[in-house]
Amino acid sequence: MSNEKLPDSGNEQFEHPKGAAVILAIFFLLIIILWGSVYLIMLSRGVTFYG
């Protein structure tokens, strides 16, 4: 066995993944914008959901 130290898991402070949160926020904004545009297109064409 080697004499290498294992990292202390309880003493280290890790930063929160800010990049992942930004990517998720951009993704959700894009989904909302795309659905909104489709909704407005359907409203302008007079599409009804009732036969």
N, CA, C and O atoms as a printed pandas DataFrame, in Angstrom:
     atom_number atom_name residue_name chain_id  residue_number  x_coord  y_coord  z_coord
0              1         N          MET        A               1    0.835   -1.185    0.000
1              2        CA          MET        A               1    0.000    0.000    0.000
2              3         C          MET        A               1    0.875    1.243    0.000
3              4         O          MET        A               1    1.992    1.231    0.517
4              5         N          SER        A               2    0.369    2.281   -0.568
5              6        CA          SER        A               2    1.128    3.526   -0.614
6              7         C          SER        A               2    0.756    4.409    0.570
7              8         O          SER        A               2   -0.242    4.170    1.250
8              9         N          ASN        A               3    1.563    5.418    0.803
9             10        CA          ASN        A               3    1.331    6.334    1.910
10            11         C          ASN        A               3    0.609    7.603    1.462
11            12         O          ASN        A               3    0.706    8.637    2.122
12            13         N          GLU        A               4   -0.110    7.528    0.352
13            14        CA          GLU        A               4   -0.837    8.700   -0.141
14            15         C          GLU        A               4   -2.029    8.990    0.765
15            16         O          GLU        A               4   -2.711    8.082    1.240
16            17         N          LYS        A               5   -2.260   10.285    0.990
17            18        CA          LYS        A               5   -3.390   10.680    1.831
18            19         C          LYS        A               5   -4.671   10.708    1.001
19            20         O          LYS        A               5   -4.676   11.158   -0.145
20            21         N          LEU        A               6   -5.728   10.230    1.587
21            22        CA          LEU        A               6   -7.031   10.332    0.950
22            23         C          LEU        A               6   -7.617   11.691    1.297
23            24         O          LEU        A               6   -7.409   12.189    2.403
24            25         N          PRO        A               7   -8.349   12.299    0.361
25            26        CA          PRO        A               7   -8.930   13.612    0.653
26            27         C          PRO        A               7   -9.983   13.514    1.755
27            28         O          PRO        A               7  -10.765   12.564    1.802
28            29         N          ASP        A               8   -9.988   14.496    2.624
29            30        CA          ASP        A               8  -11.000   14.554    3.678
30            31         C          ASP        A               8  -12.324   14.982    3.064
31            32         O          ASP        A               8  -12.445   16.084    2.528
32            33         N          SER        A               9  -13.307   14.107    3.146
33            34        CA          SER        A               9  -14.583   14.423    2.507
34            35         C          SER        A               9  -15.411   15.401    3.323
35            36         O          SER        A               9  -16.256   16.094    2.756
36            37         N          GLY        A              10  -15.201   15.485    4.624
37            38        CA          GLY        A              10  -16.028   16.344    5.453
38            39         C          GLY        A              10  -15.515   17.766    5.580
39            40         O          GLY        A              10  -16.286   18.658    5.934
40            41         N          ASN        A              11  -14.251   18.007    5.306
41            42        CA          ASN        A              11  -13.666   19.315    5.560
42            43         C          ASN        A              11  -13.605   20.217    4.335
43            44         O          ASN        A              11  -13.374   21.419    4.465
44            45         N          GLU        A              12  -13.806   19.661    3.159
45            46        CA          GLU        A              12  -13.670   20.463    1.944
46            47         C          GLU        A              12  -14.992   21.146    1.615
47            48         O          GLU        A              12  -16.067   20.567    1.778
48            49         N          GLN        A              13  -14.891   22.377    1.154
49            50        CA          GLN        A              13  -16.068   23.131    0.733
50            51         C          GLN        A              13  -16.080   23.197   -0.789
51            52         O          GLN        A              13  -15.121   23.655   -1.409
52            53         N          PHE        A              14  -17.183   22.732   -1.387
53            54        CA          PHE        A              14  -17.308   22.759   -2.840
54            55         C          PHE        A              14  -18.280   23.852   -3.235
55            56         O          PHE        A              14  -19.275   24.091   -2.552
56            57         N          GLU        A              15  -17.988   24.508   -4.338
57            58        CA          GLU        A              15  -18.896   25.523   -4.856
58            59         C          GLU        A              15  -20.031   24.847   -5.614
59            60         O          GLU        A              15  -19.876   23.752   -6.155
60            61         N          HIS        A              16  -21.164   25.516   -5.639
61            62        CA          HIS        A              16  -22.301   24.992   -6.385
62            63         C          HIS        A              16  -22.043   25.155   -7.880
63            64         O          HIS        A              16  -21.437   26.141   -8.299
64            65         N          PRO        A              17  -22.498   24.194   -8.690
65            66        CA          PRO        A              17  -22.279   24.264  -10.143
66            67         C          PRO        A              17  -23.127   25.351  -10.790
67            68         O          PRO        A              17  -24.279   25.114  -11.153
68            69         N          LYS        A              18  -22.557   26.537  -10.932
69            70        CA          LYS        A              18  -23.306   27.669  -11.483
70            71         C          LYS        A              18  -23.533   27.509  -12.980
71            72         O          LYS        A              18  -24.565   27.945  -13.490
72            73         N          GLY        A              19  -22.606   26.902  -13.686
73            74        CA          GLY        A              19  -22.738   26.722  -15.130
74            75         C          GLY        A              19  -23.917   25.837  -15.488
75            76         O          GLY        A              19  -24.626   26.108  -16.457
76            77         N          ALA        A              20  -24.132   24.787  -14.718
77            78        CA          ALA        A              20  -25.253   23.885  -14.976
78            79         C          ALA        A              20  -26.577   24.607  -14.752
79            80         O          ALA        A              20  -27.531   24.398  -15.502
80            81         N          ALA        A              21  -26.642   25.452  -13.729
81            82        CA          ALA        A              21  -27.871   26.205  -13.460
82            83         C          ALA        A              21  -28.162   27.193  -14.585
83            84         O          ALA        A              21  -29.320   27.389  -14.954
84            85         N          VAL        A              22  -27.127   27.811  -15.128
85            86        CA          VAL        A              22  -27.311   28.757  -16.231
86            87         C          VAL        A              22  -27.804   28.026  -17.475
87            88         O          VAL        A              22  -28.713   28.501  -18.156
88            89         N          ILE        A              23  -27.220   26.891  -17.768
89            90        CA          ILE        A              23  -27.640   26.112  -18.940
90            91         C          ILE        A              23  -29.092   25.657  -18.785
91            92         O          ILE        A              23  -29.865   25.718  -19.741
92            93         N          LEU        A              24  -29.464   25.202  -17.586
93            94        CA          LEU        A              24  -30.852   24.794  -17.357
94            95         C          LEU        A              24  -31.811   25.963  -17.484
95            96         O          LEU        A              24  -32.899   25.813  -18.041
96            97         N          ALA        A              25  -31.426   27.123  -16.977
97            98        CA          ALA        A              25  -32.286   28.304  -17.078
98            99         C          ALA        A              25  -32.490   28.697  -18.539
99           100         O          ALA        A              25  -33.607   29.019  -18.944
100          101         N          ILE        A              26  -31.417   28.673  -19.334
101          102        CA          ILE        A              26  -31.526   28.992  -20.760
102          103         C          ILE        A              26  -32.421   27.973  -21.464
103          104         O          ILE        A              26  -33.240   28.338  -22.307
104          105         N          PHE        A              27  -32.263   26.707  -21.120
105          106        CA          PHE        A              27  -33.071   25.647  -21.724
106          107         C          PHE        A              27  -34.556   25.865  -21.429
107          108         O          PHE        A              27  -35.386   25.792  -22.335
108          109         N          PHE        A              28  -34.891   26.131  -20.165
109          110        CA          PHE        A              28  -36.288   26.322  -19.803
110          111         C          PHE        A              28  -36.863   27.589  -20.427
111          112         O          PHE        A              28  -38.023   27.594  -20.839
112          113         N          LEU        A              29  -36.080   28.660  -20.507
113          114        CA          LEU        A              29  -36.545   29.875  -21.172
114          115         C          LEU        A              29  -36.830   29.610  -22.644
115          116         O          LEU        A              29  -37.822   30.099  -23.184
116          117         N          LEU        A              30  -35.970   28.845  -23.288
117          118        CA          LEU        A              30  -36.183   28.512  -24.694
118          119         C          LEU        A              30  -37.453   27.702  -24.887
119          120         O          LEU        A              30  -38.209   27.950  -25.826
120          121         N          ILE        A              31  -37.695   26.742  -24.013
121          122        CA          ILE        A              31  -38.912   25.928  -24.102
122          123         C          ILE        A              31  -40.150   26.807  -23.941
123          124         O          ILE        A              31  -41.113   26.674  -24.696
124          125         N          ILE        A              32  -40.121   27.712  -22.951
125          126        CA          ILE        A              32  -41.263   28.597  -22.715
126          127         C          ILE        A              32  -41.502   29.502  -23.913
127          128         O          ILE        A              32  -42.645   29.698  -24.325
128          129         N          ILE        A              33  -40.433   30.056  -24.474
129          130        CA          ILE        A              33  -40.573   30.944  -25.636
130          131         C          ILE        A              33  -41.119   30.187  -26.846
131          132         O          ILE        A              33  -41.987   30.697  -27.555
132          133         N          LEU        A              34  -40.621   28.983  -27.083
133          134        CA          LEU        A              34  -41.098   28.201  -28.229
134          135         C          LEU        A              34  -42.566   27.809  -28.073
135          136         O          LEU        A              34  -43.340   27.914  -29.025
136          137         N          TRP        A              35  -42.953   27.359  -26.879
137          138        CA          TRP        A              35  -44.357   27.006  -26.659
138          139         C          TRP        A              35  -45.240   28.241  -26.783
139          140         O          TRP        A              35  -46.339   28.163  -27.331
140          141         N          GLY        A              36  -44.772   29.372  -26.283
141          142        CA          GLY        A              36  -45.544   30.605  -26.391
142          143         C          GLY        A              36  -45.752   31.014  -27.836
143          144         O          GLY        A              36  -46.838   31.454  -28.210
144          145         N          SER        A              37  -44.714   30.870  -28.650
145          146        CA          SER        A              37  -44.852   31.245  -30.056
146          147         C          SER        A              37  -45.835   30.325  -30.778
147          148         O          SER        A              37  -46.623   30.787  -31.603
148          149         N          VAL        A              38  -45.794   29.038  -30.477
149          150        CA          VAL        A              38  -46.746   28.099  -31.083
150          151         C          VAL        A              38  -48.166   28.428  -30.634
151          152         O          VAL        A              38  -49.103   28.366  -31.429
152          153         N          TYR        A              39  -48.321   28.779  -29.354
153          154        CA          TYR        A              39  -49.641   29.147  -28.837
154          155         C          TYR        A              39  -50.177   30.380  -29.552
155          156         O          TYR        A              39  -51.351   30.416  -29.919
156          157         N          LEU        A              40  -49.342   31.383  -29.753
157          158        CA          LEU        A              40  -49.786   32.595  -30.444
158          159         C          LEU        A              40  -50.117   32.318  -31.901
159          160         O          LEU        A              40  -51.066   32.891  -32.436
160          161         N          ILE        A              41  -49.357   31.455  -32.549
161          162        CA          ILE        A              41  -49.656   31.084  -33.940
162          163         C          ILE        A              41  -51.014   30.392  -34.009
163          164         O          ILE        A              41  -51.818   30.674  -34.897
164          165         N          MET        A              42  -51.264   29.483  -33.065
165          166        CA          MET        A              42  -52.554   28.783  -33.064
166          167         C          MET        A              42  -53.705   29.751  -32.795
167          168         O          MET        A              42  -54.769   29.621  -33.399
168          169         N          LEU        A              43  -53.511   30.714  -31.904
169          170        CA          LEU        A              43  -54.553   31.698  -31.646
170          171         C          LEU        A              43  -54.827   32.565  -32.864
171          172         O          LEU        A              43  -55.978   32.887  -33.157
172          173         N          SER        A              44  -53.765   32.944  -33.577
173          174        CA          SER        A              44  -53.947   33.810  -34.740
174          175         C          SER        A              44  -54.644   33.076  -35.886
175          176         O          SER        A              44  -55.326   33.706  -36.694
176          177         N          ARG        A              45  -54.484   31.765  -35.965
177          178        CA          ARG        A              45  -55.133   30.992  -37.020
178          179         C          ARG        A              45  -56.539   30.568  -36.645
179          180         O          ARG        A              45  -57.260   30.024  -37.480
180          181         N          GLY        A              46  -56.940   30.804  -35.412
181          182        CA          GLY        A              46  -58.288   30.474  -34.989
182          183         C          GLY        A              46  -58.505   28.983  -34.752
183          184         O          GLY        A              46  -59.600   28.470  -34.982
184          185         N          VAL        A              47  -57.483   28.298  -34.301
185          186        CA          VAL        A              47  -57.593   26.871  -34.044
186          187         C          VAL        A              47  -58.391   26.669  -32.765
187          188         O          VAL        A              47  -58.107   27.278  -31.734
188          189         N          THR        A              48  -59.391   25.805  -32.850
189          190        CA          THR        A              48  -60.168   25.459  -31.654
190          191         C          THR        A              48  -59.944   23.990  -31.330
191          192         O          THR        A              48  -59.682   23.173  -32.213
192          193         N          PHE        A              49  -60.051   23.674  -30.053
193          194        CA          PHE        A              49  -59.846   22.287  -29.627
194          195         C          PHE        A              49  -61.158   21.546  -29.494
195          196         O          PHE        A              49  -61.169   20.352  -29.193
196          197         N          TYR        A              50  -62.251   22.228  -29.712
197          198        CA          TYR        A              50  -63.560   21.596  -29.607
198          199         C          TYR        A              50  -64.111   21.363  -31.012
199          200         O          TYR        A              50  -64.289   22.310  -31.779
200          201         N          GLY        A              51  -64.377   20.106  -31.345
201          202        CA          GLY        A              51  -64.808   19.711  -32.676
202          203         C          GLY        A              51  -65.967   20.444  -33.153
203          204         O          GLY        A              51  -66.433   20.205  -34.267
